[in-house]
Amino acid sequence: MNPRLILTLLLSSLAAVTGSAALAQDKGSVDAKPLPPLANPADPKLGAKELFGRKILPAAMPTRVVGFYAKGCIAGAESLPINGDTWQVMRLSRNRNWAHPDLVALLKRLSVKAHKDAGWPGILVGDMSQPRGGPMITGHASHQVGLDADIWLTPMPNRKLSRNEREEMSAVMMVREDRLDIDPKVWTPTHLSVIRDAAREPTVERIFVNAAIKKALCREAKGDRGWLSKVRPMYGHDYHFHIRIKCPPGSGACESQPAPAESEGCSAGDLAYWFKDSVLHPKPLKIPPKPKPPMTLAQLPDACKQVLAAPDAKQ
């Protein structure tokens, strides 16, 4: 990544975002500024997100995944270059195009497959992880260990996007207004092809999509349907899909999750919960719950302290 770009990342614009998820359509800032210094970085009650969110380069350590997808960090992360022949990174101001080298390699392969199999010019890559992983100041609970990545369900344009376009451009909503199915005006067989290619990657553990997209995949998939078991319904994910890979070989400090059930997950019973009115249109609580205190550094695996304290890797 361009060092001059890195110096302007991490982000007053991120600090201003208060939503619970940094979704594909949330805009970034072209005029990004570094986050201000912390008054007391040693405060044990300080959220770990404040510490990891201020690291703009990975740790100068061998590559190592530490902890669980939603409670951990990564040493020796690699960046996905912001431009490739068949991919472009979006929302550069977030500085979240870092991951384990295995995931970086997978995204490059998937971008070529999207071009070859779906006819897309390439893919648009959203959030991966921060340079040292860990909790994020805004957005995802997961994406902490360099094994998660968001892929926009909008094909890459056949040209290089400007910095401004990468911050301001919105992804395309794939779900119908009533939330019961995909929007046939924008959903195409090529979307199935790209998701299927991702799911067929042996190292992919799960792919998260909106339930309406899962419903469409179940309806439209032909031939070998074994890959559908990896595709799981999840809240949101109606503008993008989320790839999660398995703990890489030799990553003893990486905490895996149970493999998904072998069934396709396409029965009426499998999908019924997601289309209940109470799930599609939840009523606001009369008494809003108190916000949970942020995850502290002490709550992360001990090795994350060393990852955080390590010098910056040279770029």
Secondary structure, DSSP 8 states (H G I E B T S, - for coil): --HHHHTT-SBHHHHH--SSS--TTS---SS--B----S-TT-TTSBHHHHHTT--S-BSS--EEEEETTEEEEES-EE--SEETTEEE--GGG---EE-HHHHHHHHHHHHHHHHHS--S-EEE---B-TT-S--SSS-SS--SS-EEEEESS---SS---HHHHHH------B-TTSSSB-TTT--HHHHHHHHHHHTSTTEEEEEE-HHHHHHHHHH--S--GGGGGEEE-SS-SSEEEEEE---TT-TTB-------SS-S-SHHHHHGGGSHHHHS----SS--------BGGGS-THHHHHHHS-B---
